[in-house]
Structure formats: structure tokens, C-alpha cells
Amino acid sequence: MNFEPSYFENEVRENFFIPGMVKRSWAYQMDVLEKVVEICKKYNIRWFADYGTLMGAARHEGFIPWDDDLDICMFRNDYEKFNKVAAEELPEGYKILNIHKEAAYDNFLTRITGSNGINLSNDYLAQNHGFPYVAGIDIFPLDYMYPDPEMEERRRLRAEEVYHIINSVKDNPAKADKKEVAYKVKKYAGMDIDLSVGVMPALLRTLDTIFSEYSGEDAKAVTVMPFWVTYKNHVFPLEMFDKCIELPFETGKINVIAGYDKYLTISYGELWTKACRKGGIHDYPFFCHQEEELIQKGKIPPYTYELKDVEIDNSKRVEHLLSSDMVGGYIKVLRDAMATIKACIAAGNYSDTGALLQKCQEVAIAVGTELENRFGAGEDTVNESKTKLVVACLEAYCEKIFGLFESISSQNEQSIINDKVSELKDATDKVVETYVTDRPHKEKVLILPVKAGDWNWLKPIYDSYMVKDSSPVSSETEVYVMPVPYASRGDDGNIKDSLWDYEKFGEDINLTDYHNFDFGHNHFDKIYIQNPYDEYESGKIVHPFFYTSNIRDYCDKLIYVPPFELGEIEKDDLKSRANARYYLSVPGIIYSDEIRLWSQYSVDFYLEYLTEKAPWTKWEEKVKLLFSEDKKEGQLNSSCNKNTDKTIMLYISISDFFTDSEGALRKLKEVASYPVKILWAQEDNYEENLTMFNFQGYEEYKKVKDELISQGKATIISPKEVEARLDDIAGFYGSGGYVANICILHHKPVMLRNLRV
């Protein structure tokens, strides 16, 4: 499958951070699914999205953001047909795992993977979306249930007994007696068992035979047998599978049963529509153990950065400050002259020393005069005070010059001269230190957005400098907004496309083109960034000049402001916590002087994580709120003046029309009778799917829809437009799924049938 390079960038969906490597795993799995689908088409095999994949399609139009695997299901006859032909049809390198193929495999499903092991070769990465780990899809068989409940219960009990035998063997594999196992299986399941393949494989295959023993000629229901045998649930009416439709899924579409709403309700309950990140039945992300395997082999997993060297050397920053303007350059001359003075003194060359001291005094006086002329008097009392501080240090410096000059002129003892040299060195250091920390100057701020779509996260900072009334220093501050050049990564990790969003920013922003900017002669008080990854992001990479490890040297303070807000991460939200390393174990966290966050719970979580991963006493000084909570609301959520009282969002799922067409039509008529305007979300192939059901109310549906549109009461929109139209609505009414989920996420009132969420 083809994916735009931007697909593999880190992304936040529904307040959940999705790292680029997880996105690459999704693409890899969708490639495997594509190969499976090709086989299914060739052999007329029906398949459907299942479990989290089905829920993701219905509720998120793609993967559940915190899910990382892909599940489909097939009827048992199709499942067995697929397994017969898969080995010959799948591409070279693919692997088939099930209890009939692998002796150590004990899941009652077939897993198709695209490789046998980790592969970091460029050719492999280029072919597999840059994902080096083993991944694939799970195919679950749906087994037919006997129409006679007594027969089905007998089958269930036989299977349950075999489960007990399997568990006892797992507990004591070394004590498994073949004769005893064969006897128990015969006694409790009424079957002979072929133990020549090994005790455990034989038991698993015997149990699978029980699962699949009914061919389903008169079946009315199907089930997922492991759930049915163990919990007596996951039973689905067979008629639910009569029709198959497609729902949007990531960059394409995926097969789902038309009755997916009822299917998900049976599987997960009425609240399947309400997203919940807690829990999970396997480690997340699924490739974490493979990453650990690489580390154990002495290899670094792709795009992995280790938090270390928390204390950063500022010497390069000081050098740039001193080199960036004339005054700083003169002070650097004074500092550097100390080495020559010491050398002359050591050589007894007092004549050259005296001449050099005289030059240094002239420079110091010139610097003091220049500062007083610029900032010594006027309305800028802050810079006037700073000027006095620096000038006082320069005057003290000149006194030490005079003291040393007098000492060498008087030919004092060497120890006295050396003491004077030390005093001059201390005075020189004090001049440099004071100038670095308290130099009088006009404040300069640089804001470095990367993608135009993320500008809103930096705009509040820009606005705070632009609005004079709210920023007393705004008139004394030079603010530069400089879009950062970046590049998308190819699947092999190399640069694919060079990009620059300069033209995508609004005309109301005074942008600075980095091509024409002299960084050598500009030192900033603050630089705000929103990309902390440097070269450690899998989807894109900023120009190396703008790496945090480099750009920090061009300012007094580098401030990282994340272009996202994740919301509160609870203790049992283990997946959010697992993903924290992808945005917290990054260079910008180390190289930034401050990390400014949007909420106190984000501050608390960052501090918790960083203190654990990189113990340091100064994290609390570094991680802070950007704005107070009340100011944040004003900055980020500008109030909407639109009258939304008379507009609602409507979504009626295809599944509702399939499972209860009369109820869905009644729901539509009810909404049509309200004195409101309607934003009606429909998938692109909505009516095509409706006509497939041939339900008697279709013409009536069309009539209601056409009247609503002709009267100007209803506007049809795509589900992808929902988020952009939320300010236009007072609430949502209709079926659970993607549209309702987005409304819930943004705190819009939601009515799901008779259930208010």
C-alpha cells in the first residue's frame, strides 16, 4: 500500500500520542492484510474486520489510537480454505502460524506475519515502510453453533473438559502421561487422539476439531469458540453477516459486517461507543520486546534517544553572545587578552604588558561609553539599571588594570605582580559574567514553528508579545517568527522530500526567511520551539541547524512548547505511559532550558516521568506551566460567537439501517420534525450501501432527506469534516461511532438513541 510520508509522523489523536514507529507498524500490518485480501478475492473467501479493528473502523475510522494490532475473522469453512492455499499464495518470506503449522503455537487462530525476524537492512526497510520488526494480522475462525441447544451444550462441555486437560499439562508438562491423556480425552470428549505429534499439539488440534465439528447447514448463530466454551458469550446471529459493507479505515477502507453495531454491542456492551484507554491484553506496543532484543544484542532501536547528560555546557552559548554584537565583541577582546597578559608577565616582558594594559583600558572605557550612550538615560529604567551594573564592573576592571600597571612599573616582587594578575583576571570574569546575565539591550525573541498546521500552539505566545496592553515590554521586544525547514523521511529513513511551510502561514504574521537571516550577529533572549526530536523522529526531520542541540547556543533561554495537549494521564492508563518515552526521551527535553506545558496535570506527569528516568534536582525549575489555567483557556479556546442553539450534528449508521431499518427511519423523521438545522454526517458510499439492503423504507428515506436539503434544514458533510464544524453545533444526536466519538471528545452534548453520554 502507498502512504504519504506525513502519515508516519508522530501524531496526537483523541488526546493520545501515537509515535511514528507505531504508525509504521500499522502500515506494515495493512500491507499484510492487503496480501490476505488478494487471496480472499481469488478464492471467493469472505472476511470481516473483527475485535479492536472493527471497533476502530466504527469509532475512529482507522486503528483505535491506542491499539496496535489488526484482527479479521472468517467463517470456519472459509478459514480452512484460506489455510489450505495461503502457503502457496503468500509472498516469499511470509510466515503462517497456527496450531497445525507450529508445534509451539497455542492460539486458536491463524497469524500471518510478513517476516521471520527483525531486519534492519535498508532494502527491507524501504519495502516495509521502515518497520524492522515482526508484525502481521490475526485471523479468527467463526464456528457454527448447533441449532439444538442441548447438542451445543454437550459440545461445549466436551471442549471444556479438553481445556482442563490442556491446562493440567501446561502446569506439569514433564509429568504428562500419554496414556492418561488419551484415556481422559476418550472418556470426556469421546474422541481418539493422535499423540504422535506431541501431547500439547495433539490436545490443541483435538480441541480445534471439537470447535469445528458442525458444518452449519441449519445454523442460526456463530460464535468465537474459546469465548463460548469459557464464558458462554460472543454468540452472534448468523443473519448479521448477510451483508458486508466498507467503512473508512486509515487511508483506505475495510470490510465490516453491515450489522457491526449489534456485533460490537454483543462483544463489548452498549458502551462500546465510548473510548477507554485502560487495560489491554498484551504488551504495548507489541514490538517492545523486539526492541529489547536489539538492545541486548548491542544495537540501538531506530529513532531511540537516551536521556543522559542532563547538565548542559553553556560555553558555546556564551561565545555566541559575545560574538553577536560590537559591545560583546569588545568584552570578548578583554577576556581573551588575559591569556596574552599572563604570558607576557611570565616571560618578564613588562614593556609589552604595559602597552596591552593601556589598550585594554581604552577598550573598557569605550565599551562603558557606548553603553551609557545607548541605555544610560531615558524611559527604559530596566536597561538603565543594567548599564550601571556593567559600567560599574568595567570601572572596577580599569582599577585592576591600573593596579597591575603600577605594580610592574614599580618593579614589585613577582608574588605581588602575580596577585595583581589574579585580581585582574577576577575583574575580567566579573565583566563577562555581568554582561552575559545583565547586559542592557533590546529584547529579541525568536519563534520557530515547523508545520503551519501546528502554528496555533505557538500563536498565543506570539500574541502575548504583539498585544502591547498585555505585555509591558512588547514595544521593546523584537519578535521574529521563522518557519523551520524540514524533510519527510523515506521508508529507509533517508530524506525523501524537502519541505518548508513558509507560504502556508497567514498574512497577518510577519515572517522571517531563514535564508536571509544572519544568526552569527543575532543572539536571542528566548527561542521558542515545538519540535524536540532533532533526528529522532521517524516521520520527518528538521534541518540540522535547527536541532535543539545547536539552536540553543543562539539564545539565553531555549523554551520548548509541545504542539499538543494529552489531557490527564491516569495511573492505570498504561498505554499512554508506555508511549511517553517517544516524546519525553528526546533531545529537546535535555537541551531546552524550559519546558512550558498547557496544564498542571501535564506538568505533574512530565515531572513524574523525568524524575524517574533521569534523576535530577532541577526538573521542577525546568518544567512549568506556560500560562495560568484561566489565561490558557482564553489563549487557546477563543470564544465562539456563533448561535449554535438551533444546529445539531446527526449521524445514523449504516448498521442501524441494516439491523433496524424501521427504527432508523423513525429516528430520522423524528429529527426532521425538530425546529433545528442539521449537519448530517455521511460516509462517501453511504447511499450505495443503503440500496444494497433493499429495505422497504428506502424511498421514504430519500424523500425525507431531499426535503430537508431543499428546505435548507440539512447539510450533508463527510465524517472527516466533523471536527472542523464542531463550533457550529449545539450537540449530537444519532448512532454511536466515529462522529459521536469526536463530539464526546470535544465535550459536546451527545444523545445516543436514549443513552446520554
N, C-alpha and C positions, 0 to 999 in steps of 0.2 A: 504494500500500500504506500501511497505517496502522502507525505505530511509536509506542511510548510515548516521551515526551520524554526519559526517563532513558537510552534507547538511545543517544542522541547525546552522552552524557558521555564524557570520557576514560576509558579502561579499560585494565587490565593483564590480558592473557590469556597464560598459559603463559610468564610472565616477559618478555612483550613489551608495550611501551607502544603502545596504539592511540589516537591523537588523535581527538577528536570529529569533526574535519573528514574524516578517513578513514571514520569510521562514516557520515557524511552521504553520502560518495561511494558507499558500499555500498548505502545505501537508494536513492539515485538509480538505480544500476545495476539493483537489484531491481525498481524501477518500470519501467525499460525492458524487462527480462525479462518482466514481467507483461503488457506490451502485446504482446510477441512470442508469448507463450504463448496469448493470446486468439486471435491469428491462427492459430496451430497447431491449436487446438481447432476453429476454424471450418472449416478446410480439411483436417482429419484428417492433420496433419503430425506425424510422430514426431520427438522431440528428446530429448537427454540431456545432463546435466552432463558437462563434459569438463575435462581437464588439472587445473589447480590448484583449480578449482571442485569437480570430482569428488573430488579428494583432500581438500579442505576438508570436504565433506559427510561423507565416510567417517571422517576422522581427527579433525575438530574440530566437527562438527555445525554448520558455518557456513563463512564465509570462513577460509582459513588466516590466522591473525592478522597475518602479515607479507606477505600478498598483497593486492592492491588492484584486481584486475580480475575479470571474470566471463566464463567461457567455456562455450559449449554446442556440441554437434555434431549434425548431421543426415546421413542418407544422401543421396547426391548427388541422387536424384530428388526427395526432399523439400526439399532445399536449393534446387533450381532452382524448384520450385513456390512456395516461400516468396518467393524473389526476384521472381517474376512478380507476386505480389499485394501485396507489402509496401508499395510506394509508395502504393497506394490505401487501404490499411487502417491504416497507422500514423498517429498523431495529427499535426496540423499542427505544424511546427517540427522534427520528427524528421528525421534525415538518414541515408541509406543509402550506405555506402562499400564498393565492390568494384571489381575491375578492369574491369567492364563499365559502371560508372556514372561513375567518376572517372579521368581520364587520368593523373593523378599518383599514383594509388594502386597499390601493387605487392605487396600481400599476397594470398595465395590463400585468402581468407576474406571473409566479409561482416561489416562492422562497422555496428551500429545505434547511433546516438547520439541523445540526447534534445534536442539543441540544436545551433546552428551556431557559437556563440561564447560568451564569458564574458558573464554577465548578472547585474548586482548590484542590479537593481530589486527592491523589496520584494514586488511581486506575483509575480515569477518565483521568488524565494527561498521565498515562502510555499507555492508549488505544488511545489517540488522539494527539500524537506527542507533548505533553507538551503544548498544546494550550488550555487555560482555558475559552476562550470567545466564544460567539455565532458566528458562521460563516456558510456559505453554498454557494449554487450556484443559479444563476438566469436562468430561462428557459423562453425564449421569444417565443411567437407564431408567425409564419409567416402566414399571411392571403392571400387568393387568391383574385386577382383583376378581376372584370368583364371584359370580352374581349370588351364589348361595352363601350367606353369612357363616353358616356352620362349617362349610368346606374351607372358607377363607380363614376362619379361626383355627381350624386344625392345622392348616399350613403355617399359620403364624406361630403356633405353639411348637411345631416341629423345628421351625427355624430358630425359635428362641432357645430350644434345647441345644442345638448345634452351637449357637452363640456361647452358651455356658461352657461347652466342651472347649471351644476355642480359647476362652478366657482362662480356663484352668491350665491349658497347655502353655499359654503365654506366661502364666505365673511361675510355672516349673517346667520349662522346655526340656531340661535334661532328664526329667523323670517321666516324660511322655512314653507310655507303653502302647505300641501299635495295636496289639491285640485288644487291649482295653478300649482304645479309641474306636476301633472297628466295631466292637461289641456295643458301645454306647450309641454310636451313630445308627446302627441297625435297630437297636431297641427303641430309641426315642424318635428317630426320624424315619425309620422304616426303609433305609437305603443302605446299599453296599457302598463301600468307599475304597478308592484306589490309592493306597498308601505308597505306591512305588515312586511317586513324585516328591515324597516327604510328607510328614504329618501335617504341618501347618498349611502348605499349599493345597493338600488334599481336602482338608476341612473347609478352607475358604471356597474352593471350587464346588464342594458339595453344597455349601450354603447358597452359593450363587445359583446352583441348579434348582434348589427349592424356590428361590426367588422367581425364577423364570419358567417354572413348570407349566403354568397356564398360558395357553396361546392367545386367549382373549376373544374367542369367536362371539360370545354373547356378553362380553364385559360391559359394564356400565360405568366403571371407575378405574383409575390407575393410581399408583402410589410410588413413593420412593421407599423401597422395601426396608432398608436399615432403620428408617424413621418409624415405619409402620410396625415392624416387629418389636422395636424397643419402646416406642412411645404411643403407638396406636394413633398416629396422626399423619399429616401430609397425604390425605386422600382427596383426589380431585375427580369431579365428574368428567367422564370421557368426552361429553359433548362440548366441554370447554375448549377442546383442542380442534374443533371442526374447522375453524378458520385461523389463518396465520396472517398477520399484518407486519408492517415495518414501522419501527419508531426511530427517531434520530438517535444516533449514538456516536459521541465524539465527532469525528469528521465525516462520518457516513451514516449508515442505517443498519439496524439489526432485526432479525426475525423475532417476533414475540407472538404468543397466542393472543387472539382477539379478546379473550376473557381474562386478560392479565390482572385486572383489578381484583376480581374474585379469587384468582390463583394466589396473589400476594396476600390477600386477607386471610385465606386459609392457612398460608405458610407462616405469616408473621402477626396476624391480628389486624384489627381496624386501624391501628395507628402506624401501619407501615409507611403512610404518607409523611409522617413526622420524622425528620432526620435525627439520628442519635449516633454519636461517635464512640460511645463507650463499648467496651467488650471487644470481641474478635476471637476467632478460633485458632489462629495461627500467628506466628511471629510476624511483626510488621517492621519494615517492608519485608516481603518474603525472601528477598535476596540478601538479607543482613548476615546470614550465616556464611554465604558465599564471599561476602566482603571480609568477614573474619578469616576465612580460609586464605584469602590473598595476603592478609596481614601476617598470618602465621608463616607464610612462605617468603616473607620479606618483601612483598610487593605492596605498593600503595594503591588502594582502590581509586578509580577515576574521580577526579574533582574533589578529593578529600583533603581538607586542611586541618592541621592540628593546632589547637590553642596552646601557644607557648610564648616565652619571652614577652611577658605581659608588660614589663617596664621597657619603654621605648627611648632610645637615644635621640635627643633633640639637637645634636650638634649641627647637623645639616640644615635644620630649620633656622638656627641662629646665623649660620653662614649666609643663607639666602637673604635673611632680613638685612644683614649688614651690607650685602652687595646690591640691594634692590634700589637704593637711592643715594644721593650725594652725601647727605649727612652720615648715614650709616657707613658709607664707604670711607669717610674720613675717620670715623671711630674705629673701623677695622684697621686703618693705617696705624692708628695709635697702638692698638693691641699688637699688631704684627711687629711694630718697631721694637717692642720689648725684647724680642729674641736678638736683634742686632745690638741693642744696648748692652745686654748681658755678655754677648760675645766680645764686644769692644772692651768692656770692663775686665773681662777675664784675660784679654790679651794685653792689658795695660795701655790701650790706645785711647787715652783720655781726650786727645785732641778731636778725634772723630766723634767720640761720645758727646762732647760739648756741643759740637755742631748739630748732631742729631737731636739732642735735647732741645736746642733752640728751635729747630724745625717743628718738633712735636708740640712745643708750647704755642707756636704760631698757628698750627692746625687746631689745637684745642680752643684757642681764642676765637678763631674763625668759625668753628662749629657753634660755640656759645652765642656769638653774634648773630649767626644765621638763624638759630632757633628763636632768639629773642625778637628778631625782626619779623619772623613768621607768626609766632604764637605768644609772644611775651606780653601783649596787651590787647584788649578788645573784649568782646562779649563772651568769648569762649573761655570761661573760667577754668574748665577742666584742663584744657591744654596749657593754659597759663600756669597752672599749678605744676603740671608735668614738666614744663620748660624750666621752672625754678629748680625742680629736683635734679634734672640733668645738668643744668648750668652749675649748680652747687657742687656736683661731683666733678665737673670739669675744672672748677676753681680749686678744689682740693687736689686734683691731679696736677694742676700747674704749680701748686705749693710744693708737691713732692718732687716735681722736676727741678724747681729752684733749689730744694734741699740737696738733691743729688749733685746738681751742677756746682753748688757751693762747696760740697764735700770733696769733689775731685779737683776743683780749683785750688782748694786749700791743702791738697795732698794729704788728706786724713789717712789714718790707718785703714788697711784693706777691710778689716772687720766692720768698721763704721760705714765704709762705702757700700759694702755688701748689704748692710742693714738698710741703707737708703734705697738700694736697688729693690729690696723686698717691699719696702713701703710704696715705691712707685708701682711695682707690679700689683700690689693690692689695690691701689688707687685706680689703676688701669682696668682691672677686673670689675671694680665697682662702677666705673663709667659704662662699660659694656653691659653689665647686668642691669643697671638702671635704665639704659637706653632700650634694651630688649623688652623690659617689663613695663616701662612707664614713658616710652617715647611720645612726645607730642606729635600728633599727625591727624589727618582727616581719615576717619574710619572707612575701611574698604571691606565689602562683603561680596563673596562670590557664591552663587547658587548653581549647582551642577546637576540639572535633570538629565536623564538619559532618553527615555521614551516619552513622547508627547502625551501619551495616554496616562502617564503617571504624574503629570505636572500638578494635578490638583492636590497632591500630597505635599508639595513644596510651596504652592501658591500662598497658603496662609502666612508663611514666613516672609515671602516676597511682599505681600500686602502689609504686613506689620512694619516694614521699612518704608513703604510707599506712602502710608497714611500719616501725615505729619502730626495730626492731633493725638494719635495714639502712640507716637514714638518721638520723644523729645529730641533724639539725636538724628532723626531721619534727614533733616536738612544738612547735617554734617556728615552724612554717610554716602559713599559711592557704592551703588548696588549693581552688580553685574550678573546677568543670567546667561549662562553659556552651555547650550546643549552639547552633550558629550558624544563624540563619535563612537560607534560600536559596530560589532560584526556578529552575524549569526554563525553558529558552528555547523559544519557538516557532520554527517554521522560518524566520520573518522576522527572528529574532534578538531579538525583544522578549520581555518576561516573559510566561510562559504560566500557570504555577501557582506560587503562593507556598507554600513548604513549610517544615516545621520538625519535626525528628525527636525532639523532647523526650520524647514519650511512648514512644518505641521503645527507650530506654536501660533497662538493668536497674535494679531497685530497690536494688541494692547500691551504687549510685553516688549520692552526694549532689550533685544537680544544682542549678545556679543559673539562674534565669529571667532572661534579659537584659532583659525588660520592666521588671523591678523593681529593676534594679541601677543604682547611681549611679556611673558611670565618672568623673564630674568630681571626686569625692572619694576615688577609689581609684587608686593608682599601684602597678603590679606590678613585682616584681623580674624575673620571667620570664613571658612569654606563649608557650605552645606552639601552633603552628598546623599544619594539614595541608592547607590549600588555598592555594597560592601564586599563583593565576591572576588574582585580582581580576575585572575584567570581560573577561578574555581567554580564557575557556573557552567553547566552542561549545555545550555541552550544558546547563550550569547557571551560575548567577551567585549569589554570596553577597551578603548585604545590604551596601551600600556602606560602612556604618560599620565593617565587619569587613574591608575591603580592607587588605592589608598596608601600603599607603602611609599609612593612617590609624591603624590599631590599634597600630602600632609606637610612637606617641607616648605611649601609656599604660603603657609599661614601660621598664625599664632594658635589657632584652635580649629581642628577638623571636627565637624559635627555630623553624625550620621542620623538621618531621619528616615525610618523604613517607609516604603510606599505601600503599606498595608497595615491593617489592624485586625488581629486574630480573635479578639474577644477573650474572655476569661478562660483559661485552661485549667480544668479541674484535675484533682489528683488521679482519678480513675480514667481520665482521657489519655490512655497510654499511647495512642497513635499520634496525637498531636505532640506529645512529649518525645516520642521517637523521632519525629521529623524536625524537632528543634535544632538538631545538630546541623541541618542543612542551611539554616540562616543565622545560627549563632556561632558555630565553629567556622568562622570565615575571617579573612584578613581585616576587613573593616572594623570588626569588633575590637581587634587589638590596636590598630593604627589610629582609630578615632580618639579624639580627646574627650568627646562627649557622645553619648547615645541618647537621643531625645525621643521619647515614646509618647503615644497618644492617650494612654490610660494608666492608672495606678496599678491595675492588675497586670498589665504588660510589664511595668517596671518591676513588680514583685516577682514575676515569673523569670524575667531576664536575670535578675539578681540571684534567684534560686539556682538557675541552671549554671550561670557563670561561676558562682562561688563554689559549686560542686566540681565543675570540670577544670577550672583553673583558679585555685585558691589565691586570693589577693586581697589585701586590706583596703584597696581604694575603689572597688567596684561601685560602692554606693556614691562616691563622688562623681563617677563617670556616667552612670545610668540614671536618668532623671526624666521627669515629665517635660514635654515640650511646652504645653500650655496648661493652665489650670483647667479643671474639668468643665467649668462653666464657659471659659473662653474657647475651649476646644469645640464645644457644641456650636458656638457662634461662628467659629472659623470654618469648620468642616461642613456643617449642615445649615447652609443658608436657608432661612425660612421661605417656604413656597407660598406665594400669594394667590395661587390658582384656587378657584372654587371647585373643590373636588366632591362636594356633598352629593352631587347628582350623577356621579360616574362610578361604575363598578367594573371590575375585571371579571370576565366569565370564561370558564373552560369546562367543556363537557367531553369526557374522554371517549375515544372510540370503544373502549372496553365497556363503558356504560351502555352505549347503544347496542353492543353485542349481547350483553348479559341481561339487560332490562330495557329494551327499546321503548316500551310504553312509559316507563318511569323517566327515562332520559328526555323523551319528548315532552312529558308533563313538566319536567323541570325547566325546559327551555321556554315553554309557554308561560310558566309562572314568572320567569324573569322578564319576558317580553311585556307582561302586563304592568310591571313596575314603572312608575314615573321617573325613570333614570336613563342615562346614556350608558351604553355598553361598549367596552373594549373586549372583543371576543377573540380569544387566542385559539388558533387552529394550526395544526401541522400542515405542511405543504400538500400532502397526499390525503388530507382529511376526507374530502368528499369521495375520492376514489375508493377509499376503504369503506365508507358508508354504503356505497352502491353494491359492494361485494356481499353485504349481508342480506340484501333483498327484503328488508323488513317493510311491512305494510305502511308504516308511517313516514317513509322517506319523502313522498310528495308533500306531506303536511309540514315536515321539517323544512323543506325548500321554501315553501310558502311563507312560513314564519320568518325565516332568515331573510328572504328577499324583501318582505315588508319592513323589517327592522332597518335594513340598509337603505331602502328607498325613502323611508321617513327620516333618515338621518339619525336614528336612535342607536345604531350599531356600526362599529368599525371593526373590520377583520384585521388582526395582526398576527404575526408569527410569534411563537413562543420565545424566539430569540430577541424579540423587541420588548418583552415584558419588563425587564429591569429598567430600560430607558423610559418607560411610561408610568412608573410607579407614582411619580408626583402628580399624575393626572387622575388618580383614583382614590375613592374613599375606602374601598375594601374589595374583597374577592368572594365570589360565590361559584360553586360547582364541584367538580370531581377532584380528588386528590391526585397529586403528580407533580410534574416539574413546575407548572405555573403557580400552583398553590404553595409549593415549597419556597419559591422565590419570594412570594408575598409574605409568608411566615418569617423568612429570614430578615426581611426589611420591616418587620413589625406592623404590617398592615392587617386589619381585622380580616379573618378568614372564616368562612362558613362552608364546611364540607358536608353536604347533604344536611343532616340535622345535628352535625357534630361541630361545635365551635372549638377551634384550636387557639 
